[in-house]
Amino acid sequence: MTLDDIFFLSRDAMVVTLLASAPMLLSGLLVGLIISVFQSVTQIQEITLTFVPKIVAVMVAFVVFLPWMVSVLLDFVEPLFGGFDKLVQ
């Protein structure tokens, strides 16, 4: 395994990690932004108002995007395990 192989493997691992976590992170970000605007407009400054909708949004995004996230992870891992003998040498 050369230094280039390690570089490309680590780069691909970071991209897969970002892709797999993006739906949950973006849904939490969007819900947080909407709630912040709502709190600014109505001047309701309840700190617990933000947590429950964010948690629900992240859980819904996880359930909805789980098949896609698994396919992204499998597309990364299957060739890795298939060519394991080449990586070890």
TIKEMAR-783542 format. One record per residue: residue number from 1; residue in three letters; chain; y negated, z negated, x negated of N, C-alpha, C, O, CB in turn. Coordinates in Angstrom, 3 decimals. Atoms other than C-alpha are relative to their C-alpha. Glycine has a CB too. Example, Ala and Ser with C-alpha at 12.3 -4.5 7.8 and 13.67 -1.06 7.14 Angstrom:
1|ala|A|1.190|0.000|-0.890|4.500|-7.800|-12.300|-1.200|0.000|-0.900|-1.181|-0.665|-1.936|-0.027|-1.246|0.992 $
2|ser|A|1.190|0.060|0.820|1.060|-7.140|-13.670|-1.090|-0.730|0.770|-2.198|-0.899|0.261|-0.462|1.415|-0.414 $
REM end
This chain:
1|met|A|1.166|0.000|-0.849|0.000|0.000|0.000|-1.233|0.000|-0.898|-1.397|-0.861|-1.762|0.004|-1.220|0.968 $
2|thr|A|1.191|-0.124|0.827|-3.260|1.085|-1.503|-1.172|-0.753|0.625|-1.092|-1.250|1.749|-0.362|1.476|-0.202 $
3|leu|A|1.207|0.661|-0.485|-6.700|-0.393|-1.137|-0.596|0.758|1.184|-1.151|0.148|2.098|-1.033|-0.121|-1.128 $
4|asp|A|0.492|-0.799|-1.131|-7.674|2.486|1.163|0.791|-0.297|1.268|0.219|-0.379|2.355|0.078|1.499|-0.326 $
5|asp|A|-0.828|0.338|-1.164|-4.743|1.689|3.459|-0.421|-1.336|0.599|-0.510|-1.478|1.819|1.488|-0.044|-0.391 $
6|ile|A|0.432|1.315|-0.476|-5.850|-1.921|3.688|-1.356|0.104|0.679|-1.585|-0.521|1.714|-0.061|-1.010|-1.163 $
7|phe|A|1.327|-0.174|-0.588|-9.429|-0.859|4.378|0.085|0.623|1.381|-0.524|0.123|2.327|-0.874|0.859|-0.903 $
8|phe|A|-0.101|-0.677|-1.289|-8.484|1.540|7.175|0.752|-0.845|1.027|0.421|-0.821|2.212|0.689|1.347|-0.170 $
9|leu|A|-0.740|0.866|-0.914|-5.993|-0.907|8.673|-0.884|-1.132|0.520|-0.844|-1.455|1.707|1.239|-0.575|-0.695 $
10|ser|A|0.885|1.076|-0.446|-8.552|-3.713|8.766|-1.124|0.534|0.880|-1.534|-0.132|1.831|-0.586|-0.738|-1.204 $
11|arg|A|1.032|-0.615|-0.848|-11.205|-1.384|10.193|0.549|0.290|1.387|-0.105|0.004|2.390|-0.529|1.296|-0.638 $
12|asp|A|-0.624|-0.277|-1.290|-8.827|-0.247|12.931|0.284|-1.283|0.775|0.152|-1.313|1.999|1.290|0.783|-0.198 $
13|ala|A|-0.255|1.279|-0.672|-7.899|-3.866|13.671|-1.279|-0.563|0.607|-1.249|-1.115|1.707|0.604|-1.013|-0.984 $
14|met|A|1.269|0.485|-0.551|-11.564|-4.780|14.129|-0.444|0.831|1.198|-0.967|0.284|2.169|-1.087|0.017|-1.074 $
15|val|A|0.368|-0.860|-1.125|-12.175|-1.784|16.394|0.854|-0.326|1.220|0.341|-0.385|2.337|0.154|1.485|-0.378 $
16|val|A|-0.886|0.346|-1.113|-9.141|-2.666|18.522|-0.389|-1.349|0.586|-0.358|-1.525|1.804|1.472|-0.023|-0.459 $
17|thr|A|0.429|1.307|-0.491|-10.325|-6.275|18.750|-1.261|0.127|0.840|-1.364|-0.489|1.901|-0.238|-0.961|-1.168 $
18|leu|A|1.225|-0.209|-0.771|-13.761|-5.153|19.901|0.279|0.708|1.320|-0.285|0.342|2.352|-1.004|0.804|-0.814 $
19|leu|A|-0.334|-0.714|-1.235|-12.289|-2.728|22.432|0.724|-0.897|0.994|0.451|-0.847|2.193|0.857|1.219|-0.312 $
20|ala|A|-0.778|0.847|-0.899|-9.870|-5.285|23.834|-0.841|-1.121|0.607|-0.570|-1.562|1.724|1.185|-0.590|-0.742 $
21|ser|A|0.815|1.098|-0.523|-12.533|-7.963|24.245|-1.248|0.483|0.733|-1.898|-0.314|1.410|-0.405|-0.917|-1.126 $
22|ala|A|1.238|-0.513|-0.574|-15.365|-5.709|25.440|-0.112|-0.170|1.511|-1.179|-0.573|1.974|-0.134|1.438|-0.334 $
23|pro|A|0.191|0.155|-1.452|-14.640|-5.756|29.203|-0.354|-1.430|0.413|-1.203|-1.632|1.282|1.256|0.431|0.727 $
24|met|A|0.286|1.390|-0.361|-14.644|-9.553|29.367|-1.376|-0.421|-0.498|-2.115|-1.100|0.215|1.072|-0.934|-0.569 $
25|leu|A|1.310|0.359|0.540|-17.674|-9.934|27.114|-1.134|0.654|0.783|-2.144|0.012|1.071|-0.090|0.397|-1.466 $
26|leu|A|1.041|-0.706|-0.736|-19.684|-7.316|28.971|-0.158|-0.529|1.418|-1.276|-0.611|1.925|0.304|1.479|0.038 $
27|ser|A|0.115|0.553|-1.350|-18.852|-8.757|32.383|-0.694|-1.357|-0.028|-1.521|-1.637|0.840|1.387|-0.128|0.648 $
28|gly|A|0.684|1.276|0.140|-19.917|-12.233|31.246|-1.476|0.185|-0.303|-2.316|-0.551|0.213|0.650|-0.826|-1.087 $
29|leu|A|1.387|-0.298|0.325|-23.099|-10.768|29.779|-0.771|0.476|1.219|-1.892|0.029|1.462|-0.069|1.044|-1.096 $
30|leu|A|0.661|-0.544|-1.173|-23.940|-8.847|32.936|-0.239|-1.076|1.063|-1.325|-1.159|1.636|0.826|1.138|0.582 $
31|val|A|0.147|1.070|-0.988|-23.314|-11.809|35.244|-1.031|-1.012|-0.477|-1.836|-1.485|0.325|1.353|-0.695|0.263 $
32|gly|A|0.988|0.921|0.540|-25.329|-14.083|32.959|-1.412|0.533|0.125|-2.340|-0.212|0.442|0.302|-0.296|-1.440 $
33|leu|A|1.317|-0.611|-0.134|-28.222|-11.643|32.967|-0.485|-0.017|1.444|-1.646|-0.326|1.711|0.028|1.426|-0.520 $
34|ile|A|0.366|0.009|-1.424|-28.182|-11.335|36.763|-0.368|-1.400|0.454|-1.347|-1.579|1.178|1.150|0.544|0.862 $
35|ile|A|0.292|1.378|-0.399|-28.076|-15.101|37.204|-1.297|-0.492|-0.637|-2.049|-1.236|-0.007|1.162|-0.928|-0.386 $
36|ser|A|1.254|0.390|0.651|-30.898|-15.582|34.685|-1.206|0.582|0.729|-2.213|-0.101|0.916|-0.005|0.454|-1.462 $
37|val|A|1.096|-0.606|-0.763|-33.097|-13.146|36.583|-0.159|-0.711|1.335|-1.280|-0.977|1.768|0.250|1.509|0.221 $
38|phe|A|0.053|0.726|-1.273|-32.193|-14.891|39.845|-0.644|-1.370|-0.173|-1.454|-1.782|0.658|1.408|-0.155|0.586 $
39|gln|A|0.587|1.311|0.245|-33.076|-18.276|38.365|-1.487|0.103|-0.326|-2.271|-0.762|0.067|0.732|-0.699|-1.133 $
40|ser|A|1.416|-0.171|0.323|-36.363|-16.963|37.010|-0.824|0.311|1.243|-1.939|-0.185|1.401|-0.177|1.111|-1.030 $
41|val|A|0.727|-0.387|-1.213|-37.360|-15.448|40.335|-0.118|-1.174|0.962|-1.187|-1.407|1.526|0.698|1.178|0.692 $
42|thr|A|0.004|1.085|-0.982|-36.397|-18.448|42.473|-0.396|-1.336|-0.602|-0.598|-2.300|0.136|1.355|-0.122|0.636 $
43|gln|A|0.328|1.224|0.735|-37.235|-21.092|39.840|1.003|-1.125|0.273|0.646|-2.303|0.294|-1.406|-0.464|0.365 $
44|ile|A|-1.089|0.969|-0.093|-33.900|-22.804|40.410|0.540|-0.168|-1.413|1.094|0.776|-1.976|1.134|0.465|1.015 $
45|gln|A|-0.415|0.221|1.383|-33.095|-24.362|37.042|1.233|-0.893|-0.063|1.241|-1.900|-0.771|-1.143|-0.620|-0.808 $
46|glu|A|-1.252|0.745|0.014|-29.595|-25.639|37.689|0.879|0.569|-1.111|1.234|1.747|-1.073|0.722|0.073|1.390 $
47|ile|A|-0.745|-0.475|1.164|-27.620|-25.403|34.440|1.443|0.372|0.358|2.023|1.263|-0.262|-0.005|-1.066|-1.092 $
48|thr|A|-1.390|-0.285|-0.363|-24.214|-25.416|36.146|0.139|1.261|0.834|1.253|1.733|1.057|0.587|-1.166|0.753 $
49|leu|A|-0.050|-1.212|-0.811|-25.137|-22.391|38.256|0.518|1.192|-0.794|1.071|2.125|-0.212|-1.376|0.311|0.558 $
50|thr|A|-0.408|-1.155|0.803|-24.380|-20.061|35.360|1.473|-0.010|-0.370|2.062|1.053|-0.564|-0.820|0.060|-1.250 $
51|phe|A|-1.354|0.066|0.548|-20.947|-21.305|34.339|1.075|0.544|0.932|1.908|1.343|0.506|0.327|-1.411|-0.344 $
52|val|A|-1.072|-0.390|-0.919|-18.803|-20.783|37.432|0.024|1.507|0.244|1.101|2.098|0.158|-0.156|-0.734|1.325 $
53|pro|A|-0.067|-1.458|-0.172|-19.828|-17.164|38.145|0.432|0.742|-1.267|1.137|1.747|-1.184|-1.348|0.520|0.445 $
54|lys|A|-0.422|-0.649|1.247|-19.388|-16.259|34.469|1.507|-0.127|-0.194|2.177|0.836|-0.564|-0.740|-0.611|-1.205 $
55|ile|A|-1.446|0.214|0.158|-15.915|-17.782|34.368|0.776|0.880|0.960|1.777|1.487|0.580|0.362|-1.478|0.230 $
56|val|A|-0.678|-0.838|-1.000|-14.918|-15.993|37.570|-0.085|1.467|-0.409|0.905|2.191|-0.304|-0.623|-0.205|1.410 $
57|ala|A|0.161|-1.399|0.400|-16.318|-12.681|36.301|0.891|0.347|-1.188|1.486|1.424|-1.224|-1.461|0.288|-0.344 $
58|val|A|-0.854|-0.256|1.163|-14.478|-12.974|32.990|1.470|0.022|0.407|2.238|0.845|-0.092|-0.234|-1.064|-1.088 $
59|met|A|-1.401|0.005|-0.458|-11.213|-13.848|34.749|0.330|1.260|0.793|1.413|1.825|0.634|0.279|-1.243|0.861 $
60|val|A|-0.224|-1.236|-0.762|-11.576|-10.910|37.151|0.066|1.193|-0.938|0.925|2.060|-0.774|-1.115|0.207|1.048 $
61|ala|A|-0.031|-1.101|0.974|-12.367|-8.557|34.265|1.301|-0.017|-0.792|1.864|1.037|-1.090|-1.202|-0.089|-0.960 $
62|phe|A|-1.262|0.096|0.729|-9.327|-9.861|32.404|1.158|0.551|0.824|1.987|1.304|0.314|0.279|-1.450|-0.390 $
63|val|A|-1.096|-0.471|-0.862|-7.021|-9.215|35.357|-0.102|1.504|0.240|0.908|2.208|0.214|-0.012|-0.750|1.347 $
64|val|A|0.174|-1.420|-0.307|-8.513|-5.798|36.138|0.288|0.875|-1.220|0.936|1.915|-1.099|-1.421|0.262|0.506 $
65|phe|A|-0.123|-0.821|1.204|-8.578|-4.516|32.548|1.225|-0.339|-0.852|1.392|0.229|-1.931|-1.237|-0.150|-0.834 $
66|leu|A|-1.172|0.383|0.793|-5.332|-6.138|31.359|0.914|1.178|-0.339|1.331|1.290|-1.492|0.792|-1.046|0.741 $
67|pro|A|-0.856|-1.137|0.398|-3.230|-2.938|31.566|-0.633|0.885|-1.068|0.057|1.356|-1.972|0.327|0.847|1.213 $
68|trp|A|0.685|-0.819|1.004|-5.838|-1.010|29.589|-0.027|-0.709|-1.343|0.181|-0.080|-2.381|-1.430|0.328|0.452 $
69|met|A|0.039|0.761|1.255|-6.159|-3.782|27.000|1.368|-0.015|-0.677|1.457|0.091|-1.900|-0.472|-1.441|0.261 $
70|val|A|-1.349|-0.021|0.569|-2.391|-3.905|26.534|0.307|1.368|-0.599|0.916|1.453|-1.666|1.047|-0.359|1.072 $
71|ser|A|-0.258|-1.337|0.552|-2.238|-0.138|26.053|-0.783|0.227|-1.294|-0.277|0.869|-2.214|-0.365|1.083|1.031 $
72|val|A|0.781|-0.124|1.239|-5.028|-0.305|23.438|0.695|-0.756|-1.125|0.807|-0.245|-2.239|-1.445|-0.535|0.198 $
73|leu|A|-0.693|0.787|1.020|-3.176|-3.054|21.574|1.313|0.647|-0.419|1.648|0.667|-1.603|0.261|-1.407|0.510 $
74|leu|A|-1.270|-0.643|0.337|0.150|-1.236|21.782|-0.210|1.286|-0.787|0.582|1.604|-1.674|0.793|0.294|1.265 $
75|asp|A|0.290|-1.211|0.775|-1.408|2.005|20.533|-0.308|-0.328|-1.453|-0.092|0.503|-2.335|-1.170|0.759|0.618 $
76|phe|A|0.263|0.417|1.377|-2.477|0.069|17.448|1.250|-0.545|-0.683|1.491|-0.263|-1.857|-1.095|-1.050|-0.025 $
77|val|A|-1.117|0.726|0.612|0.685|-1.981|16.886|1.239|0.869|-0.175|1.940|0.722|-1.177|0.348|-1.210|0.838 $
78|glu|A|-1.229|-0.800|0.087|3.449|0.586|17.560|0.076|0.841|-1.277|1.106|0.801|-1.950|0.104|0.911|1.209 $
79|pro|A|-0.089|-0.733|1.276|2.581|2.917|14.639|0.060|-0.930|-1.208|0.654|-0.599|-2.234|-1.190|0.936|-0.147 $
80|leu|A|-0.010|0.957|1.094|2.032|-0.132|12.475|1.418|-0.503|-0.263|1.857|-0.569|-1.411|-0.933|-1.174|0.308 $
81|phe|A|-1.379|0.455|0.165|5.537|-1.442|13.114|0.934|1.159|-0.324|1.927|0.975|-1.027|0.475|-0.715|1.262 $
82|gly|A|-0.839|-1.159|0.290|6.999|2.076|13.010|-0.057|0.400|-1.463|0.938|0.868|-2.015|-0.413|1.166|0.860 $
83|gly|A|0.153|-0.362|1.409|5.650|2.661|9.510|-0.042|-1.204|-0.899|-0.674|-1.170|-1.955|-1.241|0.811|-0.198 $
84|phe|A|0.034|1.238|0.766|6.242|-0.856|8.248|0.610|0.164|-1.384|0.127|-0.432|-2.347|0.723|-1.092|0.750 $
85|asp|A|-0.649|-0.190|1.298|8.558|0.298|5.455|-0.940|0.727|-0.978|-0.857|0.500|-2.185|1.319|0.796|0.170 $
86|lys|A|0.956|-0.682|0.873|5.783|2.564|4.100|-1.125|-0.946|-0.442|-1.660|-0.820|-1.543|-0.591|1.224|0.716 $
87|leu|A|1.081|0.918|0.329|3.230|-0.243|4.203|0.412|-1.030|-1.045|-0.411|-1.472|-1.847|-0.476|-0.702|1.248 $
88|val|A|-0.479|1.056|0.892|5.402|-2.712|2.277|0.133|0.515|-1.430|-0.069|-0.250|-2.373|1.347|-0.547|0.492 $
89|gln|A|-0.239|-0.533|1.340|6.099|-0.422|-0.672|-1.207|-0.017|-0.859|-1.149|0.403|-2.014|0.510|1.374|0.076 $
REM end
